[in-house]
Amino acid sequence: MADSCAQISLEISALRTAVANIKTVKAVNERRDFNHLVNNQRQISQNIAHGFEDIENQLRATNEKLQEIKAYLIRNQKTDK
């Protein structure tokens, strides 16, 4: 009887240790997943910012070309009269 009680006690202790290990692994995995999501969000934000920079550069270039076309049209309009 004492041996079986000692065995049960050891098994309960082993189960408690296993549950604690599972909780630790779960917490580590949750932290890793959270950090992964944070890093993904940061990268998405950076890519959006770079996209806006590219759009602004394209708009500036288009504006410069429109200014050149406008100047050309104004020059030609004066010479046509």
Biopython code that builds the backbone (N, CA, C, O; Angstrom):
import numpy as np
from Bio.PDB.StructureBuilder import StructureBuilder

atoms = [
    (1, "MET", "N", (0.819, -1.192, 0.000)),
    (1, "MET", "CA", (0.000, 0.000, 0.000)),
    (1, "MET", "C", (0.867, 1.262, 0.000)),
    (1, "MET", "O", (0.596, 2.208, -0.740)),
    (2, "ALA", "N", (1.886, 1.269, 0.815)),
    (2, "ALA", "CA", (2.777, 2.432, 0.875)),
    (2, "ALA", "C", (3.488, 2.627, -0.451)),
    (2, "ALA", "O", (3.692, 3.753, -0.905)),
    (3, "ASP", "N", (3.873, 1.486, -1.079)),
    (3, "ASP", "CA", (4.531, 1.583, -2.379)),
    (3, "ASP", "C", (3.595, 2.161, -3.432)),
    (3, "ASP", "O", (4.016, 2.973, -4.256)),
    (4, "SER", "N", (2.339, 1.754, -3.412)),
    (4, "SER", "CA", (1.383, 2.263, -4.403)),
    (4, "SER", "C", (1.078, 3.726, -4.145)),
    (4, "SER", "O", (0.886, 4.485, -5.096)),
    (5, "CYS", "N", (1.027, 4.145, -2.889)),
    (5, "CYS", "CA", (0.811, 5.573, -2.580)),
    (5, "CYS", "C", (2.013, 6.396, -3.028)),
    (5, "CYS", "O", (1.847, 7.500, -3.546)),
    (6, "ALA", "N", (3.210, 5.875, -2.835)),
    (6, "ALA", "CA", (4.427, 6.574, -3.262)),
    (6, "ALA", "C", (4.460, 6.664, -4.782)),
    (6, "ALA", "O", (4.843, 7.693, -5.339)),
    (7, "GLN", "N", (4.055, 5.583, -5.453)),
    (7, "GLN", "CA", (4.020, 5.574, -6.913)),
    (7, "GLN", "C", (3.014, 6.587, -7.429)),
    (7, "GLN", "O", (3.299, 7.316, -8.379)),
    (8, "ILE", "N", (1.841, 6.640, -6.815)),
    (8, "ILE", "CA", (0.802, 7.603, -7.213)),
    (8, "ILE", "C", (1.306, 9.025, -6.989)),
    (8, "ILE", "O", (1.081, 9.908, -7.817)),
    (9, "SER", "N", (1.975, 9.238, -5.886)),
    (9, "SER", "CA", (2.522, 10.560, -5.579)),
    (9, "SER", "C", (3.553, 10.975, -6.631)),
    (9, "SER", "O", (3.575, 12.127, -7.065)),
    (10, "LEU", "N", (4.403, 10.034, -7.036)),
    (10, "LEU", "CA", (5.392, 10.320, -8.071)),
    (10, "LEU", "C", (4.719, 10.626, -9.407)),
    (10, "LEU", "O", (5.146, 11.523, -10.135)),
    (11, "GLU", "N", (3.671, 9.879, -9.720)),
    (11, "GLU", "CA", (2.951, 10.107, -10.973)),
    (11, "GLU", "C", (2.256, 11.470, -10.966)),
    (11, "GLU", "O", (2.247, 12.172, -11.977)),
    (12, "ILE", "N", (1.684, 11.835, -9.840)),
    (12, "ILE", "CA", (1.037, 13.145, -9.721)),
    (12, "ILE", "C", (2.080, 14.245, -9.873)),
    (12, "ILE", "O", (1.836, 15.244, -10.549)),
    (13, "SER", "N", (3.216, 14.070, -9.261)),
    (13, "SER", "CA", (4.296, 15.051, -9.374)),
    (13, "SER", "C", (4.762, 15.168, -10.823)),
    (13, "SER", "O", (5.000, 16.269, -11.320)),
    (14, "ALA", "N", (4.890, 14.030, -11.493)),
    (14, "ALA", "CA", (5.306, 14.040, -12.897)),
    (14, "ALA", "C", (4.261, 14.734, -13.755)),
    (14, "ALA", "O", (4.609, 15.492, -14.660)),
    (15, "LEU", "N", (2.984, 14.485, -13.484)),
    (15, "LEU", "CA", (1.908, 15.146, -14.230)),
    (15, "LEU", "C", (1.929, 16.657, -14.009)),
    (15, "LEU", "O", (1.747, 17.429, -14.951)),
    (16, "ARG", "N", (2.151, 17.072, -12.775)),
    (16, "ARG", "CA", (2.222, 18.514, -12.483)),
    (16, "ARG", "C", (3.382, 19.158, -13.235)),
    (16, "ARG", "O", (3.251, 20.255, -13.777)),
    (17, "THR", "N", (4.515, 18.466, -13.260)),
    (17, "THR", "CA", (5.673, 18.976, -13.990)),
    (17, "THR", "C", (5.368, 19.060, -15.477)),
    (17, "THR", "O", (5.726, 20.037, -16.135)),
    (18, "ALA", "N", (4.704, 18.033, -16.008)),
    (18, "ALA", "CA", (4.352, 18.023, -17.426)),
    (18, "ALA", "C", (3.397, 19.162, -17.751)),
    (18, "ALA", "O", (3.561, 19.825, -18.775)),
    (19, "VAL", "N", (2.399, 19.404, -16.898)),
    (19, "VAL", "CA", (1.447, 20.489, -17.116)),
    (19, "VAL", "C", (2.165, 21.834, -17.064)),
    (19, "VAL", "O", (1.888, 22.719, -17.874)),
    (20, "ALA", "N", (3.092, 21.993, -16.108)),
    (20, "ALA", "CA", (3.855, 23.244, -16.009)),
    (20, "ALA", "C", (4.694, 23.448, -17.272)),
    (20, "ALA", "O", (4.789, 24.562, -17.785)),
    (21, "ASN", "N", (5.301, 22.370, -17.768)),
    (21, "ASN", "CA", (6.098, 22.471, -18.993)),
    (21, "ASN", "C", (5.227, 22.847, -20.182)),
    (21, "ASN", "O", (5.625, 23.667, -21.010)),
    (22, "ILE", "N", (4.050, 22.259, -20.271)),
    (22, "ILE", "CA", (3.125, 22.570, -21.363)),
    (22, "ILE", "C", (2.717, 24.033, -21.306)),
    (22, "ILE", "O", (2.663, 24.708, -22.334)),
    (23, "LYS", "N", (2.429, 24.528, -20.097)),
    (23, "LYS", "CA", (2.051, 25.939, -19.945)),
    (23, "LYS", "C", (3.205, 26.850, -20.358)),
    (23, "LYS", "O", (2.990, 27.885, -20.990)),
    (24, "THR", "N", (4.413, 26.468, -20.003)),
    (24, "THR", "CA", (5.587, 27.270, -20.373)),
    (24, "THR", "C", (5.762, 27.283, -21.883)),
    (24, "THR", "O", (5.984, 28.339, -22.475)),
    (25, "VAL", "N", (5.666, 26.122, -22.505)),
    (25, "VAL", "CA", (5.805, 26.027, -23.958)),
    (25, "VAL", "C", (4.697, 26.828, -24.640)),
    (25, "VAL", "O", (4.945, 27.520, -25.628)),
    (26, "LYS", "N", (3.482, 26.732, -24.115)),
    (26, "LYS", "CA", (2.355, 27.473, -24.682)),
    (26, "LYS", "C", (2.603, 28.979, -24.577)),
    (26, "LYS", "O", (2.352, 29.721, -25.526)),
    (27, "ALA", "N", (3.093, 29.424, -23.428)),
    (27, "ALA", "CA", (3.370, 30.853, -23.242)),
    (27, "ALA", "C", (4.471, 31.323, -24.193)),
    (27, "ALA", "O", (4.382, 32.411, -24.761)),
    (28, "VAL", "N", (5.488, 30.516, -24.360)),
    (28, "VAL", "CA", (6.578, 30.871, -25.276)),
    (28, "VAL", "C", (6.054, 30.951, -26.710)),
    (28, "VAL", "O", (6.396, 31.874, -27.449)),
    (29, "ASN", "N", (5.228, 29.985, -27.098)),
    (29, "ASN", "CA", (4.657, 29.986, -28.451)),
    (29, "ASN", "C", (3.748, 31.194, -28.674)),
    (29, "ASN", "O", (3.770, 31.810, -29.739)),
    (30, "GLU", "N", (2.950, 31.523, -27.661)),
    (30, "GLU", "CA", (2.066, 32.687, -27.790)),
    (30, "GLU", "C", (2.874, 33.968, -27.926)),
    (30, "GLU", "O", (2.520, 34.836, -28.723)),
    (31, "ARG", "N", (3.947, 34.099, -27.166)),
    (31, "ARG", "CA", (4.811, 35.282, -27.235)),
    (31, "ARG", "C", (5.466, 35.361, -28.611)),
    (31, "ARG", "O", (5.533, 36.437, -29.205)),
    (32, "ARG", "N", (5.949, 34.227, -29.121)),
    (32, "ARG", "CA", (6.570, 34.182, -30.445)),
    (32, "ARG", "C", (5.570, 34.583, -31.526)),
    (32, "ARG", "O", (5.895, 35.356, -32.428)),
    (33, "ASP", "N", (4.346, 34.049, -31.427)),
    (33, "ASP", "CA", (3.316, 34.392, -32.405)),
    (33, "ASP", "C", (2.977, 35.872, -32.345)),
    (33, "ASP", "O", (2.810, 36.519, -33.380)),
    (34, "PHE", "N", (2.876, 36.411, -31.128)),
    (34, "PHE", "CA", (2.579, 37.836, -30.973)),
    (34, "PHE", "C", (3.684, 38.685, -31.587)),
    (34, "PHE", "O", (3.405, 39.631, -32.323)),
    (35, "ASN", "N", (4.937, 38.351, -31.288)),
    (35, "ASN", "CA", (6.062, 39.102, -31.847)),
    (35, "ASN", "C", (6.087, 39.002, -33.368)),
    (35, "ASN", "O", (6.430, 39.962, -34.058)),
    (36, "HIS", "N", (5.720, 37.829, -33.881)),
    (36, "HIS", "CA", (5.646, 37.648, -35.331)),
    (36, "HIS", "C", (4.607, 38.596, -35.930)),
    (36, "HIS", "O", (4.858, 39.230, -36.955)),
    (37, "LEU", "N", (3.451, 38.690, -35.295)),
    (37, "LEU", "CA", (2.400, 39.594, -35.780)),
    (37, "LEU", "C", (2.836, 41.053, -35.698)),
    (37, "LEU", "O", (2.564, 41.837, -36.607)),
    (38, "VAL", "N", (3.506, 41.413, -34.619)),
    (38, "VAL", "CA", (3.996, 42.790, -34.479)),
    (38, "VAL", "C", (4.995, 43.112, -35.584)),
    (38, "VAL", "O", (4.930, 44.180, -36.194)),
    (39, "ASN", "N", (5.919, 42.189, -35.844)),
    (39, "ASN", "CA", (6.911, 42.417, -36.901)),
    (39, "ASN", "C", (6.250, 42.500, -38.271)),
    (39, "ASN", "O", (6.638, 43.322, -39.102)),
    (40, "ASN", "N", (5.248, 41.648, -38.511)),
    (40, "ASN", "CA", (4.533, 41.714, -39.788)),
    (40, "ASN", "C", (3.844, 43.060, -39.953)),
    (40, "ASN", "O", (3.887, 43.656, -41.029)),
    (41, "GLN", "N", (3.206, 43.541, -38.884)),
    (41, "GLN", "CA", (2.516, 44.826, -38.946)),
    (41, "GLN", "C", (3.510, 45.953, -39.220)),
    (41, "GLN", "O", (3.225, 46.866, -39.995)),
    (42, "ARG", "N", (4.665, 45.882, -38.586)),
    (42, "ARG", "CA", (5.704, 46.897, -38.794)),
    (42, "ARG", "C", (6.168, 46.885, -40.257)),
    (42, "ARG", "O", (6.326, 47.942, -40.868)),
    (43, "GLN", "N", (6.385, 45.694, -40.810)),
    (43, "GLN", "CA", (6.820, 45.590, -42.203)),
    (43, "GLN", "C", (5.742, 46.091, -43.165)),
    (43, "GLN", "O", (6.051, 46.752, -44.156)),
    (44, "ILE", "N", (4.485, 45.777, -42.873)),
    (44, "ILE", "CA", (3.388, 46.260, -43.713)),
    (44, "ILE", "C", (3.343, 47.780, -43.686)),
    (44, "ILE", "O", (3.179, 48.416, -44.727)),
    (45, "SER", "N", (3.488, 48.365, -42.507)),
    (45, "SER", "CA", (3.476, 49.829, -42.387)),
    (45, "SER", "C", (4.631, 50.459, -43.159)),
    (45, "SER", "O", (4.454, 51.481, -43.822)),
    (46, "GLN", "N", (5.808, 49.853, -43.074)),
    (46, "GLN", "CA", (6.965, 50.376, -43.801)),
    (46, "GLN", "C", (6.748, 50.279, -45.309)),
    (46, "GLN", "O", (7.091, 51.198, -46.052)),
    (47, "ASN", "N", (6.178, 49.163, -45.755)),
    (47, "ASN", "CA", (5.925, 49.002, -47.186)),
    (47, "ASN", "C", (4.886, 49.995, -47.688)),
    (47, "ASN", "O", (5.008, 50.510, -48.800)),
    (48, "ILE", "N", (3.876, 50.267, -46.888)),
    (48, "ILE", "CA", (2.876, 51.272, -47.268)),
    (48, "ILE", "C", (3.540, 52.639, -47.370)),
    (48, "ILE", "O", (3.286, 53.387, -48.314)),
    (49, "ALA", "N", (4.387, 52.965, -46.405)),
    (49, "ALA", "CA", (5.084, 54.255, -46.436)),
    (49, "ALA", "C", (5.954, 54.368, -47.688)),
    (49, "ALA", "O", (5.976, 55.415, -48.335)),
    (50, "HIS", "N", (6.668, 53.299, -48.030)),
    (50, "HIS", "CA", (7.504, 53.320, -49.238)),
    (50, "HIS", "C", (6.632, 53.465, -50.483)),
    (50, "HIS", "O", (7.010, 54.145, -51.437)),
    (51, "GLY", "N", (5.461, 52.820, -50.467)),
    (51, "GLY", "CA", (4.535, 52.942, -51.597)),
    (51, "GLY", "C", (4.079, 54.374, -51.785)),
    (51, "GLY", "O", (4.006, 54.864, -52.912)),
    (52, "PHE", "N", (3.768, 55.052, -50.677)),
    (52, "PHE", "CA", (3.359, 56.454, -50.770)),
    (52, "PHE", "C", (4.502, 57.332, -51.267)),
    (52, "PHE", "O", (4.280, 58.274, -52.027)),
    (53, "GLU", "N", (5.725, 57.023, -50.838)),
    (53, "GLU", "CA", (6.879, 57.783, -51.327)),
    (53, "GLU", "C", (7.009, 57.626, -52.842)),
    (53, "GLU", "O", (7.266, 58.594, -53.557)),
    (54, "ASP", "N", (6.828, 56.398, -53.318)),
    (54, "ASP", "CA", (6.912, 56.156, -54.762)),
    (54, "ASP", "C", (5.823, 56.916, -55.510)),
    (54, "ASP", "O", (6.074, 57.495, -56.567)),
    (55, "ILE", "N", (4.618, 56.911, -54.960)),
    (55, "ILE", "CA", (3.510, 57.638, -55.594)),
    (55, "ILE", "C", (3.814, 59.131, -55.621)),
    (55, "ILE", "O", (3.591, 59.788, -56.637)),
    (56, "GLU", "N", (4.320, 59.671, -54.517)),
    (56, "GLU", "CA", (4.666, 61.095, -54.475)),
    (56, "GLU", "C", (5.735, 61.424, -55.514)),
    (56, "GLU", "O", (5.657, 62.457, -56.179)),
    (57, "ASN", "N", (6.718, 60.563, -55.655)),
    (57, "ASN", "CA", (7.774, 60.798, -56.659)),
    (57, "ASN", "C", (7.186, 60.770, -58.067)),
    (57, "ASN", "O", (7.551, 61.595, -58.905)),
    (58, "GLN", "N", (6.289, 59.838, -58.331)),
    (58, "GLN", "CA", (5.663, 59.769, -59.645)),
    (58, "GLN", "C", (4.802, 61.001, -59.905)),
    (58, "GLN", "O", (4.784, 61.520, -61.021)),
    (59, "LEU", "N", (4.092, 61.469, -58.884)),
    (59, "LEU", "CA", (3.274, 62.682, -59.050)),
    (59, "LEU", "C", (4.144, 63.908, -59.308)),
    (59, "LEU", "O", (3.791, 64.760, -60.123)),
    (60, "ARG", "N", (5.287, 64.000, -58.613)),
    (60, "ARG", "CA", (6.210, 65.111, -58.855)),
    (60, "ARG", "C", (6.718, 65.086, -60.291)),
    (60, "ARG", "O", (6.767, 66.117, -60.962)),
    (61, "ALA", "N", (7.094, 63.901, -60.752)),
    (61, "ALA", "CA", (7.606, 63.775, -62.123)),
    (61, "ALA", "C", (6.517, 64.126, -63.131)),
    (61, "ALA", "O", (6.789, 64.792, -64.130)),
    (62, "THR", "N", (5.294, 63.688, -62.879)),
    (62, "THR", "CA", (4.172, 64.007, -63.768)),
    (62, "THR", "C", (3.901, 65.502, -63.765)),
    (62, "THR", "O", (3.622, 66.086, -64.812)),
    (63, "ASN", "N", (3.980, 66.119, -62.608)),
    (63, "ASN", "CA", (3.767, 67.558, -62.504)),
    (63, "ASN", "C", (4.833, 68.322, -63.291)),
    (63, "ASN", "O", (4.527, 69.301, -63.971)),
    (64, "GLU", "N", (6.077, 67.872, -63.195)),
    (64, "GLU", "CA", (7.147, 68.524, -63.949)),
    (64, "GLU", "C", (6.903, 68.414, -65.455)),
    (64, "GLU", "O", (7.108, 69.377, -66.195)),
    (65, "LYS", "N", (6.467, 67.244, -65.901)),
    (65, "LYS", "CA", (6.187, 67.060, -67.325)),
    (65, "LYS", "C", (5.005, 67.917, -67.770)),
    (65, "LYS", "O", (5.016, 68.479, -68.865)),
    (66, "LEU", "N", (3.988, 68.016, -66.918)),
    (66, "LEU", "CA", (2.852, 68.875, -67.249)),
    (66, "LEU", "C", (3.269, 70.341, -67.340)),
    (66, "LEU", "O", (2.777, 71.079, -68.194)),
    (67, "GLN", "N", (4.172, 70.759, -66.465)),
    (67, "GLN", "CA", (4.676, 72.132, -66.506)),
    (67, "GLN", "C", (5.430, 72.373, -67.811)),
    (67, "GLN", "O", (5.305, 73.437, -68.419)),
    (68, "GLU", "N", (6.211, 71.382, -68.238)),
    (68, "GLU", "CA", (6.930, 71.513, -69.500)),
    (68, "GLU", "C", (5.958, 71.603, -70.674)),
    (68, "GLU", "O", (6.147, 72.411, -71.583)),
    (69, "ILE", "N", (4.924, 70.774, -70.651)),
    (69, "ILE", "CA", (3.922, 70.810, -71.727)),
    (69, "ILE", "C", (3.200, 72.153, -71.719)),
    (69, "ILE", "O", (2.956, 72.733, -72.778)),
    (70, "LYS", "N", (2.863, 72.642, -70.549)),
    (70, "LYS", "CA", (2.188, 73.932, -70.429)),
    (70, "LYS", "C", (3.070, 75.052, -70.996)),
    (70, "LYS", "O", (2.599, 75.903, -71.750)),
    (71, "ALA", "N", (4.354, 75.038, -70.624)),
    (71, "ALA", "CA", (5.282, 76.056, -71.127)),
    (71, "ALA", "C", (5.406, 75.945, -72.645)),
    (71, "ALA", "O", (5.450, 76.966, -73.332)),
    (72, "TYR", "N", (5.462, 74.753, -73.169)),
    (72, "TYR", "CA", (5.556, 74.550, -74.613)),
    (72, "TYR", "C", (4.318, 75.095, -75.308)),
    (72, "TYR", "O", (4.421, 75.770, -76.332)),
    (73, "LEU", "N", (3.137, 74.801, -74.748)),
    (73, "LEU", "CA", (1.888, 75.284, -75.348)),
    (73, "LEU", "C", (1.793, 76.806, -75.299)),
    (73, "LEU", "O", (1.341, 77.439, -76.253)),
    (74, "ILE", "N", (2.213, 77.375, -74.202)),
    (74, "ILE", "CA", (2.182, 78.849, -74.071)),
    (74, "ILE", "C", (3.125, 79.473, -75.095)),
    (74, "ILE", "O", (2.758, 80.445, -75.755)),
    (75, "ARG", "N", (4.335, 78.930, -75.239)),
    (75, "ARG", "CA", (5.287, 79.444, -76.222)),
    (75, "ARG", "C", (4.750, 79.349, -77.631)),
    (75, "ARG", "O", (4.851, 80.297, -78.410)),
    (76, "ASN", "N", (4.179, 78.203, -77.957)),
    (76, "ASN", "CA", (3.649, 78.007, -79.313)),
    (76, "ASN", "C", (2.408, 78.846, -79.566)),
    (76, "ASN", "O", (2.159, 79.261, -80.698)),
    (77, "GLN", "N", (1.632, 79.097, -78.528)),
    (77, "GLN", "CA", (0.438, 79.925, -78.694)),
    (77, "GLN", "C", (0.839, 81.356, -79.043)),
    (77, "GLN", "O", (0.183, 81.995, -79.866)),
    (78, "LYS", "N", (1.894, 81.860, -78.436)),
    (78, "LYS", "CA", (2.341, 83.222, -78.699)),
    (78, "LYS", "C", (2.924, 83.323, -80.106)),
    (78, "LYS", "O", (2.744, 84.342, -80.774)),
    (79, "THR", "N", (3.608, 82.301, -80.558)),
    (79, "THR", "CA", (4.230, 82.351, -81.888)),
    (79, "THR", "C", (3.193, 82.129, -82.978)),
    (79, "THR", "O", (3.409, 82.556, -84.112)),
    (80, "ASP", "N", (2.074, 81.475, -82.675)),
    (80, "ASP", "CA", (1.033, 81.236, -83.675)),
    (80, "ASP", "C", (0.235, 82.491, -83.992)),
    (80, "ASP", "O", (-0.385, 82.571, -85.053)),
    (81, "LYS", "N", (0.236, 83.445, -83.120)),
    (81, "LYS", "CA", (-0.603, 84.644, -83.322)),
    (81, "LYS", "C", (0.016, 85.619, -84.241)),
    (81, "LYS", "O", (-0.565, 86.671, -84.509)),
]
sb = StructureBuilder()
sb.init_structure("model")
sb.init_model(0)
sb.init_chain("A")
sb.init_seg("    ")
for serial, (resi, resn, name, xyz) in enumerate(atoms, 1):
    if name == "N":
        sb.init_residue(resn, " ", resi, " ")
    sb.init_atom(name, np.array(xyz, "f"), 0.0, 1.0, " ", f" {name:<3s}", serial, name[0])
structure = sb.get_structure()
